[in-house]
Amino acid sequence: MKTHFFSWAGVLVAASMVLSLGCASQKAAKSAPAVSQQKVENLVHFDVASCQKPSGMVSGITNEEIILGGMLSVQPAILECFVPPQNRQDNQNIQVKLAASVGSQTTLYKVEGENLSPSGISCIESALASLQFQLLPSEETKPSASIAINYPANSPQVVFGISEASDAVGHVRLAIGQACHCFAPMENMGIAEISMALTVAPKRPAKISLSSNNPSIQEMAACLTEEISKLQLQASRGELVLERVPLQFINSKAKDFPIEAKPELLFLHADGLRTQNASLLALRSGEKTQASAIYHQLASKYKARPNSVSVRDLNTSCENLVKADEAWVAAIEAQFELDKRVADIAAQLRSADARWEAAANAASNIVPESRTALVEAQKTLSSDKNTCSKKTLSTPQPLKSKPSKRRR
């Protein structure tokens, strides 16, 4: 069984600092000059990758690494399951273990978690069920993999009861999470920001205005305006006015890094993209494992009985192994380049705010590990290329029987 332990510590530190807003004003119903200030929370960024369900088979083969890669690919949707309050225990750390095994008839999933409600477990099961793995012959051993996720209590999530302003923003955030049809403009975009103005009053429909400096996001803003307008938001006393509320979006499946984006959002996006790269790396590793097994099986048969394996099949399997190696190395190289970028962003954030010290140190420590992994992978590729570049084996000719001597 392959187990992947994933820590969101760096992201959670970042998220707690990136999404901050001063106050909202609330005017009393009978006294216009009276204005109270409310701290606004529930400003949780949204990863539009959580809307992008897998289409088709994860891979043409199935092994432990392929299963792991598939599970990692839906992690944005899994993390989104932790945001709604009905999916978890209030202000509690969430520990969850997800396991999957593939057999000849179906794929079985198991979700175990602390401080998750039945609806939270159901949400995660739905995300996993969107994966399609190649089923295996009945006589083969069922491959399996698991993921452990730690989601601390201070993680991005919607919490009601802090203030009316926070409650209003919380309802908006949950509505955004249900508006997947609005995010087509972000298909290839890594980061987007929308500014929201919201006025909520007793016994009156809420007024909402969304705006963005990016023209390509205006379509998305218009779609979200329609969805948020369906909410029946009301203030219990007086008029509640929220101005310039930042609605922030990332797409952890897009490689775009807009230069003008805030470093905090760049960090969140890069960290999410790192998980998607890890998913791709696991898939490529699984394909390499399969190609290696096929080649070495044929090579062993050829060594034992040369006539039992065709040279063409042996050479083809060796070429397939090199191709799988190259794709695997490319995935490791992409992860290494991304790790360097994350470390640079985190260092920039640390220079401006000491609270980023732990995240910056963690990001910096990953870089040499990624470099070592890349060097080792390149050595493997070089070795396999060397094997396949050797003189093509020729099929041994069967021994000719000696002609019998004629008797005189």
Buried (B, 14 or more C-beta within 10 A) or exposed (E): EBEBEBEBEBBBBBBBBBBEBEBBBBBEEEEEEEBBEBEBBBBBBBBBBBBBEBEEEBBEBBBBBBBBBBBBBBBBBBBBBBBBBEBBBEEEBBBBBBBBBBBEEEBEBEBEBEBBBEEBBEBBBBBBEBBBBBBBEEEEEEBBBBBBBBBBBEBBBBBEEBBBBBBBBBBBBBBBBEBEEBBEBBEEBBBBBBBBBBBBBEEEEBBBEBEBEBEEBBEBBEBBBEBBEEBEBBBEBBBBBBBEBBBBBBBBBBEEBBEEBBBBBBBBBBBBBBBBBBBBBBBBBBBBBBBBEBBEEBBEBBEEEBEEBEBEBBBBBBBBBBEBBBBBBBBBBBBBEBBBBBBBBBBBBBEEEEEBEEBBBBBBEBBEEBBEBBEEBBEBBEEBBEEBEEEEBEEEEEEEEEEEEEEE
